[in-house]
Amino acid sequence: MNVIEQGQKIADDLFDTPAFKLARSRDPSTSHDAADALDVNRMEKKVYYAICTFADNGCIMDDVLDRLDHLRYSTVTARFKSLKEKGLIIVDHRKRKGKSNRGQFVMWGKDFYKEEDDA
């Protein structure tokens, strides 16, 4: 089983973010309409699969954005939080420099995460 198939097997039943969680109660009706129209589960899967393709090397936000360059920045980055909350991606203290020369946290698909060696 390759990395993508493994990630797909793990995640297929976990992508069920309801639309009401995508807009705040005080947001205008257009925000609620957009939330209803967005296929969040499909977007979460795309982002999750992209992260899993980096396997045990992990990736930073810039890597995921490069991999999914056909999607908007906000579409991709908005998925990180829900994927972390669902336990599908792991983030610890490790960082790598991004394009801006600032540190970005490294992310792993949960099955690829390995704790850092103390050696």
Secondary structure in CASP SS format (residue, H / E / C, confidence):
PFRMAT SS
TARGET T0000
AUTHOR 0000-0000-0000
METHOD secondary structure of the structure
MODEL  1
M C 1.00
N C 1.00
V H 1.00
I H 1.00
E H 1.00
Q H 1.00
G H 1.00
Q H 1.00
K H 1.00
I H 1.00
A H 1.00
D C 1.00
D C 1.00
L C 1.00
F C 1.00
D C 1.00
T C 1.00
P C 1.00
A H 1.00
F H 1.00
K H 1.00
L H 1.00
A C 1.00
R C 1.00
S C 1.00
R C 1.00
D C 1.00
P C 1.00
S H 1.00
T H 1.00
S H 1.00
H H 1.00
D H 1.00
A H 1.00
A H 1.00
D H 1.00
A H 1.00
L C 1.00
D C 1.00
V H 1.00
N H 1.00
R H 1.00
M H 1.00
E H 1.00
K H 1.00
K H 1.00
V H 1.00
Y H 1.00
Y H 1.00
A H 1.00
I H 1.00
C H 1.00
T C 1.00
F C 1.00
A H 1.00
D H 1.00
N H 1.00
G C 1.00
C E 1.00
I C 1.00
M H 1.00
D H 1.00
D H 1.00
V H 1.00
L H 1.00
D H 1.00
R H 1.00
L C 1.00
D C 1.00
H C 1.00
L C 1.00
R C 1.00
Y H 1.00
S H 1.00
T H 1.00
V H 1.00
T H 1.00
A H 1.00
R H 1.00
F H 1.00
K H 1.00
S H 1.00
L H 1.00
K H 1.00
E H 1.00
K C 1.00
G C 1.00
L C 1.00
I E 1.00
I E 1.00
V E 1.00
D E 1.00
H E 1.00
R E 1.00
K E 1.00
R E 1.00
K E 1.00
G C 1.00
K C 1.00
S C 1.00
N C 1.00
R C 1.00
G E 1.00
Q E 1.00
F E 1.00
V E 1.00
M E 1.00
W E 1.00
G E 1.00
K C 1.00
D C 1.00
F C 1.00
Y C 1.00
K C 1.00
E C 1.00
E C 1.00
D C 1.00
D C 1.00
A C 1.00
END
